[in-house]
């Protein structure tokens, strides 16, 4: 088995794709003509977005992320966390933690995306 994709549930898929394109430099891999589903180029595992509207059509209840009580995060690897952090802030991300060198040797920063999800910007381990 392998991880295929992670899905974030958002009110506007196209807006999320555009934000991640500008803030993190990620290209859109696919967006459905309905605008209810989209994916980004993120390597072998894609980051996908599904609209709240589609969830409701499928009989699901939408829950919104709470940045004060995160239950997960999206981690994006980069060799230059400070530059990635600055770019994200320039394009509308909100700072949660400026870049810091961690005791285990990784540099890590956190931002909040336009929908309230946490995004970790970090150097690769090892």
N, C-alpha and C positions, 0 to 999 in steps of 0.2 A: 504494500500500500504506500501511497505518497500523497502529500498535501497538494491539492489542485489549485485552490483559490481561497481567499478570505473575502467575505462579503460585508460591506458596511451598508446599513440601511439609512438612506438619506431622503430628504424631501425633493431634491432636484439633482438627478444623476448628471446631467450635462454641466451644471454648475460645479459639482464635485470634481468631475474630470478636468474641467478648466482650471480650477483652483490647484489641484495636484500637479497639473502640467506646469503652471507658472511658479508655484511655491517650491516644488521639488524636482522640476525638470523631467517628469515622467510622461511619456507619450501614451496617447490613447491607443489601445490595441483593438478595441471593438466597442461600438455603441449601437444598441438596437434602434431601429427606426422609430419605435414607440417612445424612446427616451427613458424607458423603465429599467434598463440594464446597461451597464458599461463596464469595461475592464481596462486596466492600465498595463503597460509593458513594465514588468518588475522582475524579470528573470523567469526561472522555471515555474514559480508559483505566482499567479497574478493576484492583484488587488482589484476586487470587483465592487460595484455599487448597484444596489437595487432600490427602486423608488418606494417610498412609503405607500404610494397609491397602489402599486402592484401587490404589496403585502396585504393591504386591505381587501383588494379583489380576491385574494386567495384565502380570505377569512382569518387573517392574522391580526394581532393587535400590535401597534407600533409602540416601541419604547424609545425614549430619547436618551442619548448619552448625558451623563452628569460629570462634568470635568472636575468637580469637587470630590467625587467618589468614583474614580475610574475602576472599571472591572477588567480592562485589557488595554493594550496599546498596539499600534502598528510601528514596527521598527524598520527604519531605512538605513542601510549601511552606506557610509561615505568615508573617504580618506580625509576629508576636510570638514569636520563638524562645524567649525566656526563660520565658514563660508556658506554652508548649507543652512545653518541657523539664520544668518543675516538675510539670505535670499528668501527664506520662508516668511520672515517678519516683514520684509519689503512687499510681499505679495498677500498680506492679510492674515497670516498666522499670528496667534497670540502666544507670547512667551510664558512658559510654565517653569522652565529652568534653563539658565544660560549654560553654555558648554562648561563642563567640569571634567577634570581628569579623575577617574575612579581608581580606588586602591588595586583593582585587578588589572589595571593597565589600559582600560578602554576610556575613550573620551565620549561623553554622553551629554545631550541636550534634549529638552522636551518642549514641544509646541502644541498648541491646540488648533485643530483645523476649523474651517468655517462652520462645521456642524457640531463641534464640541468634542470630537474624538481626539485622544492623545496620540501624538506622533513622536516617537523617539528617533533622534538623529544620532547615530553612533558609528564609531570606527569598528572595523571587523575585529573579532577576538583572535588572539594569537598572531 
